[in-house]
Amino acid sequence: MPSIRPSRLPLLAALFITGCASGPPFIDQMQPEAVSMATRRGQFEMNCPAATGEMLSRETVQPLVQTWRFQGTVRAEYTIGVSGCGQRQTYVVICPENGAGCFAAGSRQGILR
């Protein structure tokens, strides 16, 4: 069985620690940006600067197509409710893992009664 040279132990330890310190999952990292984006869009569309956003659901979505030549992009999809001024809307915000930024895919609106 091969032995590890003592001079390589600090390098192996550093690699191990770096691998463990990758930070929170992607879906957690992007959630504040997604809520902020949906809230700003809702405030504009409803003409209601006091509107607030609330996370309704979220999921990580794998790429639809993956081949040996093409690797699709994993993305986080958030459903966010925005309400204020007697109105409410639901937005789907998509954040690709490749760092291209988030975008609001659509909305459904309703009137509070």
Backbone as JSON, one array per atom type, in Angstrom:
{
  "sequence": "MPSIRPSRLPLLAALFITGCASGPPFIDQMQPEAVSMATRRGQFEMNCPAATGEMLSRETVQPLVQTWRFQGTVRAEYTIGVSGCGQRQTYVVICPENGAGCFAAGSRQGILR",
  "N": [[0.85, -1.17, 0.0], [0.63, 2.23, -0.89], [2.35, 4.9, 0.71], [1.7, 8.11, 2.23], [3.54, 10.96, 1.75], [4.98, 12.93, 4.34], [5.34, 15.64, 3.7], [3.28, 16.23, 2.01], [0.95, 16.25, 3.44], [-0.08, 18.78, 4.53], [-1.03, 19.94, 2.14], [-3.01, 18.11, 1.3], [-4.76, 18.34, 3.46], [-5.57, 21.02, 3.2], [-6.92, 20.91, 0.72], [-9.04, 19.21, 1.42], [-10.39, 20.74, 3.4], [-11.13, 23.01, 1.89], [-12.92, 21.86, 0.09], [-15.03, 21.3, 1.79], [-15.95, 23.76, 2.55], [-17.8, 25.1, 0.86], [-20.0, 26.75, 1.0], [-23.49, 27.87, 1.31], [-26.23, 25.99, -0.23], [-27.0, 26.48, -3.73], [-29.7, 27.19, -4.24], [-30.46, 28.4, -1.86], [-28.74, 30.59, -1.8], [-29.61, 32.2, -3.94], [-32.21, 32.91, -3.33], [-32.86, 35.42, -1.89], [-32.38, 37.35, -3.94], [-34.24, 36.54, -5.86], [-36.73, 36.93, -4.54], [-36.59, 39.69, -4.14], [-36.53, 40.6, -6.81], [-39.06, 39.76, -7.8], [-40.7, 41.2, -6.08], [-40.07, 43.9, -6.71], [-40.95, 43.95, -9.38], [-43.67, 43.41, -9.03], [-44.43, 45.66, -7.49], [-44.12, 47.64, -9.42], [-45.87, 46.78, -11.56], [-48.34, 46.72, -10.25], [-48.55, 49.28, -9.49], [-47.87, 50.04, -6.88], [-45.99, 50.94, -4.46], [-45.8, 50.01, -1.85], [-46.14, 47.29, -1.85], [-45.42, 43.9, -0.92], [-43.24, 41.03, -0.97], [-43.49, 37.43, -0.82], [-42.18, 34.25, -0.2], [-43.46, 31.45, -1.79], [-43.04, 28.88, -2.86], [-40.26, 26.74, -3.8], [-37.82, 25.22, -5.9], [-35.2, 23.08, -7.12], [-34.3, 22.64, -10.42], [-33.44, 20.26, -12.75], [-31.51, 20.14, -15.83], [-33.3, 19.82, -18.94], [-32.23, 18.56, -21.16], [-29.4, 16.62, -21.55], [-26.4, 15.62, -22.8], [-23.48, 13.8, -23.88], [-22.07, 15.78, -25.14], [-23.31, 18.15, -24.56], [-24.03, 20.0, -21.76], [-26.66, 20.86, -19.86], [-28.07, 23.63, -17.97], [-28.44, 23.75, -14.52], [-31.14, 25.0, -12.61], [-32.71, 27.27, -10.33], [-36.04, 27.52, -9.34], [-38.45, 29.73, -8.28], [-41.54, 30.41, -6.7], [-43.28, 33.24, -6.08], [-45.3, 35.24, -4.11], [-46.76, 38.42, -4.39], [-48.15, 41.13, -2.74], [-50.34, 43.91, -2.14], [-51.94, 47.14, -1.77], [-54.58, 46.26, -2.16], [-54.35, 44.31, -4.09], [-52.96, 41.33, -5.62], [-50.32, 39.31, -6.88], [-48.78, 36.52, -8.49], [-45.55, 35.38, -9.06], [-43.2, 33.65, -11.08], [-39.9, 33.08, -10.65], [-36.81, 32.56, -12.16], [-33.59, 31.32, -11.72], [-30.64, 30.72, -13.17], [-27.98, 28.42, -12.55], [-25.55, 29.04, -13.62], [-24.82, 31.64, -13.17], [-25.92, 33.69, -14.66], [-27.82, 35.45, -13.8], [-31.07, 36.29, -12.41], [-34.49, 35.98, -13.6], [-37.83, 37.13, -14.02], [-40.35, 35.03, -14.87], [-43.12, 35.07, -15.33], [-46.52, 36.1, -14.47], [-49.44, 35.95, -12.39], [-52.42, 37.52, -11.72], [-54.53, 38.83, -9.12], [-57.39, 40.08, -7.35], [-57.74, 41.25, -4.14], [-60.32, 40.5, -1.88]],
  "CA": [[0.0, 0.0, 0.0], [1.49, 3.4, -0.95], [2.26, 5.78, 1.87], [1.63, 9.53, 1.92], [4.7, 11.66, 2.28], [4.61, 13.95, 5.32], [5.34, 16.97, 3.1], [2.03, 16.43, 1.27], [-0.19, 16.29, 4.35], [-0.74, 20.09, 4.57], [-1.75, 20.14, 0.88], [-4.22, 17.29, 1.35], [-5.66, 18.94, 4.46], [-6.12, 22.24, 2.6], [-7.9, 20.5, -0.28], [-10.2, 18.67, 2.12], [-11.1, 21.85, 4.04], [-11.71, 23.82, 0.83], [-14.07, 21.14, -0.42], [-16.11, 21.33, 2.77], [-16.35, 25.14, 2.81], [-18.32, 25.63, -0.39], [-21.07, 27.69, 1.26], [-24.85, 27.34, 1.28], [-26.67, 25.52, -1.55], [-27.33, 27.5, -4.72], [-31.09, 27.64, -4.11], [-30.5, 29.32, -0.72], [-28.0, 31.81, -2.16], [-30.34, 33.03, -4.9], [-33.56, 33.23, -2.87], [-33.1, 36.85, -1.65], [-32.45, 38.06, -5.21], [-35.5, 36.17, -6.51], [-37.83, 37.62, -3.84], [-36.44, 41.12, -4.44], [-36.91, 40.84, -8.21], [-40.52, 39.64, -7.92], [-41.31, 42.31, -5.34], [-39.92, 45.12, -7.52], [-41.83, 43.86, -10.55], [-45.04, 43.56, -8.54], [-44.64, 47.06, -7.13], [-44.27, 48.41, -10.65], [-47.07, 46.38, -12.3], [-49.54, 47.04, -9.48], [-48.43, 50.69, -9.14], [-48.02, 49.98, -5.43], [-44.66, 50.87, -3.84], [-45.86, 49.36, -0.54], [-46.34, 45.85, -2.02], [-44.37, 43.07, -0.34], [-43.13, 39.7, -1.55], [-43.45, 36.3, 0.11], [-41.83, 32.99, -0.85], [-44.52, 30.44, -1.73], [-42.4, 27.58, -3.06], [-39.0, 26.79, -4.52], [-37.27, 23.9, -6.24], [-34.06, 23.02, -8.04], [-34.73, 21.94, -11.62], [-32.34, 19.74, -13.55], [-31.68, 20.44, -17.25], [-34.13, 18.88, -19.68], [-31.4, 17.83, -22.12], [-27.99, 16.47, -21.23], [-25.73, 14.6, -23.59], [-22.05, 13.83, -23.63], [-21.53, 17.01, -25.74], [-24.02, 19.33, -24.06], [-24.46, 19.97, -20.36], [-27.63, 21.92, -19.58], [-27.84, 24.41, -16.76], [-29.34, 23.57, -13.37], [-31.7, 26.3, -12.24], [-33.63, 27.33, -9.19], [-37.31, 28.15, -9.69], [-39.15, 30.22, -7.09], [-42.86, 31.0, -6.87], [-43.31, 34.31, -5.09], [-46.52, 36.03, -4.08], [-46.58, 39.84, -4.08], [-49.46, 41.7, -2.44], [-50.39, 45.27, -1.62], [-52.92, 48.04, -2.38], [-55.77, 45.51, -2.53], [-54.05, 43.44, -5.23], [-51.89, 40.36, -5.42], [-49.85, 38.62, -8.07], [-47.84, 35.43, -8.26], [-44.49, 35.39, -10.05], [-42.22, 32.58, -11.13], [-38.57, 33.65, -10.9], [-35.87, 31.51, -12.5], [-32.19, 31.72, -11.54], [-29.73, 29.67, -13.63], [-26.81, 28.23, -11.7], [-24.34, 29.52, -14.3], [-24.53, 33.01, -12.78], [-26.44, 34.63, -15.65], [-28.79, 36.33, -13.16], [-32.44, 35.81, -12.32], [-35.49, 36.71, -14.37], [-39.21, 36.8, -13.68], [-40.89, 34.36, -16.05], [-44.53, 35.37, -15.58], [-47.31, 36.46, -13.3], [-50.89, 35.78, -12.39], [-52.86, 38.54, -10.79], [-55.83, 38.69, -8.49], [-57.82, 41.21, -6.54], [-58.13, 40.82, -2.78], [-61.7, 40.9, -1.53]],
  "C": [[0.9, 1.24, 0.0], [1.28, 4.27, 0.29], [2.25, 7.24, 1.41], [2.84, 10.21, 2.55], [4.25, 12.75, 3.25], [4.54, 15.35, 4.72], [4.04, 17.25, 2.34], [0.8, 16.51, 2.18], [-0.85, 17.68, 4.43], [-1.54, 20.36, 3.29], [-3.05, 19.34, 0.87], [-5.24, 17.86, 2.34], [-6.33, 20.19, 3.89], [-7.18, 21.9, 1.56], [-9.17, 19.98, 0.37], [-11.04, 19.79, 2.74], [-11.79, 22.72, 3.0], [-12.96, 23.16, 0.27], [-15.27, 21.21, 0.51], [-16.66, 22.74, 2.99], [-16.93, 25.79, 1.56], [-19.48, 26.6, -0.19], [-22.44, 27.04, 1.15], [-25.22, 26.86, -0.14], [-27.11, 26.68, -2.43], [-28.73, 28.05, -4.52], [-31.25, 28.6, -2.92], [-29.82, 30.65, -1.05], [-28.84, 32.74, -3.02], [-31.72, 33.48, -4.42], [-33.76, 34.72, -2.58], [-33.21, 37.66, -2.94], [-33.78, 37.79, -5.92], [-36.68, 36.9, -5.86], [-37.78, 39.12, -4.15], [-36.91, 41.44, -5.86], [-38.43, 40.78, -8.37], [-41.22, 40.8, -7.22], [-41.23, 43.6, -6.14], [-40.85, 45.1, -8.73], [-43.29, 44.03, -10.13], [-45.35, 44.99, -8.16], [-44.88, 47.92, -8.37], [-45.59, 48.07, -11.35], [-48.36, 46.75, -11.58], [-49.59, 48.53, -9.13], [-48.62, 50.86, -7.63], [-46.65, 49.83, -4.77], [-44.64, 50.15, -2.49], [-46.02, 47.84, -0.65], [-45.14, 45.08, -1.46], [-44.41, 41.67, -0.96], [-43.01, 38.62, -0.48], [-43.15, 35.02, -0.68], [-42.97, 31.99, -0.68], [-43.95, 29.04, -1.9], [-41.11, 27.77, -3.83], [-38.56, 25.37, -4.81], [-36.07, 24.06, -7.16], [-34.48, 22.14, -9.21], [-33.5, 21.52, -12.42], [-32.58, 20.08, -15.02], [-32.54, 19.38, -17.95], [-33.3, 17.99, -20.59], [-29.97, 17.81, -21.62], [-27.44, 15.33, -22.08], [-24.25, 14.66, -23.27], [-21.41, 15.09, -24.2], [-22.14, 18.26, -25.12], [-24.44, 19.11, -22.62], [-25.42, 21.14, -20.14], [-27.33, 22.59, -18.26], [-28.9, 24.08, -15.71], [-29.88, 24.95, -13.01], [-32.6, 26.17, -11.02], [-34.88, 28.06, -9.66], [-38.06, 28.48, -8.4], [-40.54, 30.72, -7.5], [-43.04, 31.98, -5.72], [-44.61, 35.08, -5.22], [-46.2, 37.46, -3.67], [-47.97, 40.43, -3.86], [-49.31, 43.1, -1.87], [-51.43, 46.07, -2.38], [-54.15, 47.29, -2.89], [-55.58, 44.57, -3.71], [-53.03, 42.39, -4.82], [-51.57, 39.69, -6.74], [-48.89, 37.52, -7.65], [-46.84, 35.44, -9.4], [-43.65, 34.13, -9.95], [-40.9, 33.23, -11.51], [-37.6, 32.49, -11.1], [-34.46, 32.06, -12.4], [-31.3, 30.57, -12.02], [-28.49, 29.61, -12.75], [-25.54, 28.78, -12.33], [-24.03, 30.98, -14.01], [-25.03, 34.06, -13.76], [-27.46, 35.6, -15.05], [-30.19, 35.75, -13.22], [-33.35, 36.6, -13.26], [-36.88, 36.22, -13.96], [-39.89, 36.27, -14.93], [-42.35, 34.73, -16.32], [-45.26, 35.71, -14.31], [-48.76, 36.07, -13.52], [-51.41, 36.77, -11.37], [-54.25, 38.24, -10.25], [-56.15, 39.91, -7.68], [-58.26, 40.66, -5.19], [-59.54, 41.32, -2.49], [-61.88, 40.76, -0.04]]
}
